[in-house]
Amino acid sequence: MSIVEEGQLKGSFKGFKNRETVFEFYAGKTWKQNEYKYHYHYAYMPRAKVINEGGRYYLEVEGTNEKVEVKRV
């Protein structure tokens, strides 16, 4: 496991929804959800990180116990 990106997400985070959900970091990089997973959690500008596990990328958001597979946009 390695951390690919770490920082703050822009704006309101409303959880994981579907493959169209986009997450933008303040540094400007954007990631898109790459699996169907629904988990509602509201946070304003939460800290988050993208990790690489076995060649797949996962987004972990502070305040949730969930992670979701993402791909770079």
Secondary structure, DSSP 8 states (H G I E B T S, - for coil): -EEEEEEEBSSEE--B-STT-EEEBTTS-EEEE-S---B---EES-EEEEEEETTEEEEEETT-S-EEEEEE-
